[in-house]
Amino acid sequence: MTRISAHISVCLLGVLMTATSQAQSVSDQAKKLQSSSIVIDTHDDTTQRLLNPNFDITSRHSDGNIDIPRMREGGLSAIFFSIWIPGKTLGPDAVKQALDQIDAVRETVRKHPGELILATSAADVRIAKKQNKVAALMGVEGGHMMGNDLAVLRTFAALGVRYMTLTHMENTEWADSSTAKPEHNGLTDFGKDVVREMNRLGVIVDISHVSDKTFYDVLATSKAPVFASHSSCRTICNAARNMTDDMIRDLAKQGGVIQINYHVGFLSQEFRDYEAAHPEAQKEIEAEVAKRCGDNEGCRMTAGDHIVREMMEAGKLPEVDWSKIVEHIDHAVKIGGIDHVGLGSDFDGAIMPIGMEDVTHLPQITDALLKKDYSESDIRRILGENTLRVLSEVQRVSQSLNK
């Protein structure tokens, strides 16, 4: 999650889009390919909106990035709902809030059985596709929510969580984050126990948000492939949350996948440079978000989009186009290989580039890859098959460890 409230403090001025951008023309081939493929997004912060009793995911909304009508229009087959609370919230309160969000996802599925299926395996996702339903999966974004207790991790897994991001923007007591001062030189011994237990439980180890040293400690410890649920390429945009070319190669060697994040602060170096030169814009956005939303986290998720659009229209911020997503995908494929790249948008938790305002624009990515001469088979891998392979392999490892 690129939380609007939290993320403002690290890379906010890479958050740009316009209010007037039009949907791009998409070829019939791209539309057919999108419709027939399993399309998976491994990171969406729509969970925060599910906590609002007035939010109906089955209705089309004019704000935010995700709801079922728009998912269907964009051809999204499966969504990982992010379970997130701030990294400074710890202990029993963190566990309780995480469980409340897990319950919100499960209740949403229970209330809408004609639209959603709670998925915990690759087979479940394929069943949902055949039944023309959306597969709902869950990922816990931040190991602080397990309260340093492996029993809580086991509870998360039993309730259907299928990945856990080891850190968010703060270090945990057992792992270093990419956006905090190192405390542990990567993973502690307990952190390695967490990774091993996740392998046993069939929960994917997510290395988005972790420090580079933590990443390499994870690779040395995990018996199953790991993934980055929402990270982009550091060669193109030098953000600590992105992966270096060496990291992408090493992730691929271990069978993992980098899921490209659409947040403009991770797509464009130009905007990171602009951020450094114009700290006053960051303060203006922070103040306006606070004014409009107060402590309402669901409001903060969507208000940032509107605020940045207004600043764009006023000429206060430069532009980032949705084609930067394709640039990152293409680079990651060239570095790690076609079997090791996927999609992790950060919808409803970040600011999307111009032309990717919501999930309805996903077919543009498919169309752009076709125009780059990617084969239909290769595009299907990026859209979802690579993620299904990791999910299946992690479960296979779990079964072998539990014999």
Secondary structure by P-SEA (a helix, b strand, c coil): ccccccccccccccbbbbcccccccccaaaaaaaaacbbbbccccccccccccccccccccccccccaaaaaaacccccccccccccccccaaaaaaaaaaaaaaaaaaaaccccccccccaaaaaaaaaacbbbbbbbbcccccccccaaaaaaaaaacccccccccccccccccccccccccccccaaaaaaaaaaaaacbbbbcccccaaaaaaaaacccbbbbccbbbbcccccccccccaaaaaaaaaabbbbbbbcccccccaaaaaaaaacaaaaaaaaaaaaaaccccaaaaacaaaaaaaaaaaaccbbbbccaaaaaaaaaaaaacccccbbbbccccccccccccccccccaaaaaaaaaacccaaaaaaaacaaaaaaaaaaaaaaaaaac
